[in-house]
Amino acid sequence: MSYETLRLLKDPLLGGLVALATSAVVLAVARRRAWAGGLALGAGYLAGHAALGGMPGFPPHDAVQRLFYVGVLAVAAALVLSFRPGRQPWRRAAEAAALLGAWLYLIPGSVRSAWTPAEAAAWLSAIATAGLTFWFFLDDLWERRPGPVAFSLPPVLALAAAAVLSLSHSALLGQLAGLLAAALVPGAVWAWRTPAAAGAGLPLVLAALLPGLWVIDAATVDAAPVASLLLLAAVPAVVSLGLRLAAPRARTAVPAAAALVPVVAALALVLIHAAPADDPAGHAPPPPAAPVEVRPGPIDRGNAPPPAAAAATDENPFRPWADPAASK
């Protein structure tokens, strides 16, 4: 591995280690409290974000800096809601409205101002449908159907999102998704060992940050294919359906296999989308053109060196007979 590659990997690896360690420390301190999962994920991501690119300024100047403060607000909301657990309709509606507002806040103002009414309706519909579907089924899996599949799904989704974003020439967004994956690993292990203490705040924090990365990427020029992002957003729904339909003995294998289908399809679409960048037609590159020999024409003879000078350049200038004075 070259020095340049190591230098490029230093900051992402440092940010991932900071996120992993911070999340593990928060879980160790919080023990089995209901708010531990959301706080550990949020604190781990925020610490890794600061280690990767430094503390963002305030007020934030771009979408990536806004994402940091969206994470802060999501952690605060998860902490408040964890003290009053429940699934009341008003609470679900308030969480959905807060998530939708956070995602729209991450879209640059220059993009929003350029929308036509039809484009605004299309964006709002896509964000609401994909993001809220992701959050609803992820929350359902985490709270109502705890188990190995539900607890391992968040880090797998974050890793898949990191791969999709990185392959789509969004290196920074891919690194931020990698920070989420690192911060999710201790929570997944902790929930796996103590399912009763999984915590209710983690799905809300993850739904604010991971779809937030997708929204930021979709608003850029070199964005990932929208179909890939929609496939990743549909993974919790696919897993939930697999858990409902699978036999009791296959409630781990069937949902896990079902989750792989949209993930693999999303990665394949990214690779297909990136492949034509070098050769849009799909053919072999043409052979290099033969060098063109330029000869002086009958009028433009001043560009050609004089015969004596051209011959002299072939000889060693340090030989005596190359010196005009030595030949006299």
NORWO-V615495 format. One record per residue. N is the residue number from 1. OMEGA is omega in whole degrees, -180 to 180 (none if undefined). NEAR is the number of other C-alpha atoms within 10 Angstrom. Layout:
# NORWO-V615495
n->[N;N]
omega->[OMEGA;OMEGA]
near->[NEAR;NEAR]
This chain:
# NORWO-V615495
n->[1;2;3;4;5;6;7;8;9;10;11;12;13;14;15;16;17;18;19;20;21;22;23;24;25;26;27;28;29;30;31;32;33;34;35;36;37;38;39;40;41;42;43;44;45;46;47;48;49;50;51;52;53;54;55;56;57;58;59;60;61;62;63;64;65;66;67;68;69;70;71;72;73;74;75;76;77;78;79;80;81;82;83;84;85;86;87;88;89;90;91;92;93;94;95;96;97;98;99;100;101;102;103;104;105;106;107;108;109;110;111;112;113;114;115;116;117;118;119;120;121;122;123;124;125;126;127;128;129;130;131;132;133;134;135;136;137;138;139;140;141;142;143;144;145;146;147;148;149;150;151;152;153;154;155;156;157;158;159;160;161;162;163;164;165;166;167;168;169;170;171;172;173;174;175;176;177;178;179;180;181;182;183;184;185;186;187;188;189;190;191;192;193;194;195;196;197;198;199;200;201;202;203;204;205;206;207;208;209;210;211;212;213;214;215;216;217;218;219;220;221;222;223;224;225;226;227;228;229;230;231;232;233;234;235;236;237;238;239;240;241;242;243;244;245;246;247;248;249;250;251;252;253;254;255;256;257;258;259;260;261;262;263;264;265;266;267;268;269;270;271;272;273;274;275;276;277;278;279;280;281;282;283;284;285;286;287;288;289;290;291;292;293;294;295;296;297;298;299;300;301;302;303;304;305;306;307;308;309;310;311;312;313;314;315;316;317;318;319;320;321;322;323;324;325;326;327;328]
omega->[-174;178;180;178;178;180;180;-179;-174;-177;177;179;178;178;178;178;178;179;-180;-178;-180;179;180;-180;179;179;179;-179;-175;-180;-173;179;-173;-176;-173;-175;180;179;-180;178;-179;-180;178;180;-178;178;177;177;179;179;-178;-175;-178;179;179;179;176;0;-178;-176;-180;-174;-180;176;177;-180;178;-178;171;176;178;-180;179;177;179;179;179;178;-179;-177;-179;179;176;-177;179;-179;180;-179;-179;179;179;179;179;178;179;179;179;179;180;176;179;-180;178;178;-178;178;-179;-180;179;178;-179;-178;-180;-179;164;178;179;179;178;178;180;179;-178;180;-179;-179;-179;-177;-176;-176;-178;174;177;-177;-175;-177;176;178;178;179;-173;-174;-173;-177;-179;-180;-178;-178;-178;-175;178;-177;-177;178;177;178;179;177;178;178;178;179;-179;-178;-180;179;179;176;174;-172;-178;179;175;177;178;174;175;175;177;179;179;180;-179;-175;179;179;179;179;-179;180;179;-178;-180;-176;-178;-178;-177;179;-175;-173;-175;180;-180;180;180;179;177;-172;-174;172;174;175;179;179;178;-180;-179;-179;180;-178;-180;-176;173;176;-179;179;178;179;178;178;177;179;-178;-176;179;178;179;180;179;178;178;178;-179;-174;-174;174;-177;-178;-176;-177;172;-176;-176;178;179;178;178;180;-179;-176;179;179;179;179;178;178;179;178;178;180;178;180;-178;-176;-178;-178;-180;-176;-174;-176;-180;-180;177;180;-179;178;180;-179;179;179;-179;179;-179;178;179;179;-178;-179;-175;177;-178;-180;-178;178;177;-177;-178;-180;179;179;-178;-179;179;-178;175;-177;180;177;-176;-176;174;180;179;-179;-179;-179;179;none]
near->[5;6;8;9;9;11;10;10;12;12;16;22;19;15;26;27;19;24;33;27;19;24;29;22;15;19;22;14;11;15;14;17;15;22;24;27;32;30;25;31;33;31;21;30;33;26;24;32;26;15;19;22;14;10;13;17;10;9;9;13;11;15;19;20;18;22;26;21;17;21;22;17;17;27;26;17;17;25;20;13;18;18;12;8;13;11;8;8;9;9;13;13;11;11;19;18;13;15;25;18;13;21;24;18;18;20;20;16;12;8;10;15;9;10;13;10;9;9;12;14;12;13;18;14;12;15;20;19;13;17;25;20;18;23;25;17;21;29;21;16;22;23;18;10;17;16;19;17;23;26;24;18;20;24;21;17;21;24;19;21;31;26;20;29;29;19;17;21;15;18;15;16;22;25;26;28;29;27;31;31;27;28;31;32;21;26;28;22;16;20;23;19;13;12;18;12;17;27;23;24;30;28;24;22;27;26;22;24;24;24;23;28;22;26;23;21;24;17;17;13;7;12;16;25;21;15;13;23;24;19;19;26;28;21;24;27;20;20;26;20;15;21;23;13;13;14;11;9;8;13;18;18;13;18;23;20;12;18;23;15;13;20;22;15;15;24;23;14;17;23;15;11;14;16;12;12;10;9;10;9;9;10;8;7;9;6;6;6;6;6;6;6;6;7;10;12;10;7;6;9;11;10;9;12;11;10;8;8;9;11;10;12;10;8;11;10;11;8;9;11;13;14;12;8;8;9;8;6]
